[in-house]
Amino acid sequence: MDEAAVGTVSGVTGLQRSFQIHAAVWFATNLMLFVIWLITGAGFPWFLFPALGWGIGLAAHATVAYTHDSSANDELEPGGDGYKTLGR
């Protein structure tokens, strides 16, 4: 069974799984930056800048992952109508 089919059977699409990985990496990285900030004296909260900047991209990724019509992906799947129009 291919990976795309497994993702849809469990109720989580590939886009949603991709977002979940992205969110986990964002959390781990920002936790590390927060700990560095604490260890180095907890002065100006500089760790917020990468957290907020990256958070904007994370929010955009979440929007696409959870509002995207998964049936639109079928257009470029082998056997889908859109795939045939590409000449393959």
C-alpha positions in Angstrom: 0.0 0.0 0.0 1.5 3.4 -0.9 2.1 6.1 1.6 -0.6 8.5 0.3 -3.3 5.8 0.7 -2.1 5.1 4.3 -2.4 8.8 5.2 -5.9 9.1 3.9 -7.1 5.9 5.6 -5.9 7.1 9.0 -7.8 10.4 8.4 -4.7 12.5 8.1 -3.7 13.8 4.7 -0.1 14.2 3.5 -0.5 18.0 3.8 -1.7 17.7 7.4 1.1 15.3 8.3 3.6 17.7 6.8 2.2 20.5 8.9 2.4 18.4 12.0 6.1 17.7 11.4 6.6 21.4 10.7 4.9 22.4 14.0 7.0 19.9 15.9 10.2 21.2 14.5 9.1 24.8 15.2 8.3 23.9 18.8 11.5 22.1 19.4 13.6 24.8 17.8 11.9 27.6 19.7 12.1 25.7 23.0 15.9 25.4 22.4 16.1 29.2 21.7 14.1 29.9 24.8 16.4 27.8 27.0 19.5 29.5 25.4 17.9 32.9 26.3 17.4 31.7 29.9 20.9 30.4 30.2 22.5 33.6 28.8 20.8 35.9 31.3 17.2 36.3 30.2 17.7 39.9 29.1 15.8 41.2 26.0 13.5 38.5 24.8 15.2 38.1 21.4 13.9 34.5 21.0 10.4 36.0 20.1 11.6 37.3 16.8 12.4 34.0 15.2 9.3 32.4 16.9 7.0 35.0 15.5 8.6 35.2 12.1 8.6 31.4 11.6 5.1 31.3 13.2 3.7 33.3 10.3 4.9 30.7 7.9 3.6 28.0 10.2 0.2 29.6 10.3 0.1 29.8 6.5 1.1 26.1 6.3 -1.7 25.2 8.8 -4.2 27.2 6.7 -3.3 25.2 3.6 -3.1 21.9 5.3 -6.5 22.1 7.0 -8.5 24.0 4.4 -7.1 22.5 1.2 -9.4 20.3 -0.8 -7.6 17.0 -0.9 -9.4 15.9 -4.0 -7.6 18.6 -5.9 -4.4 16.6 -5.5 -5.9 13.9 -7.8 -5.4 16.1 -10.8 -1.7 15.3 -11.0 -1.8 11.8 -9.7 -1.0 9.1 -12.2 -4.4 8.0 -13.6 -6.0 11.4 -12.8 -7.4 13.6 -15.6 -4.9 16.4 -15.1 -2.0 14.0 -15.4 -3.1 12.9 -18.8 -3.3 16.5 -20.0 0.4 17.0 -19.2 1.2 14.5 -21.9 2.4 11.7 -19.7 
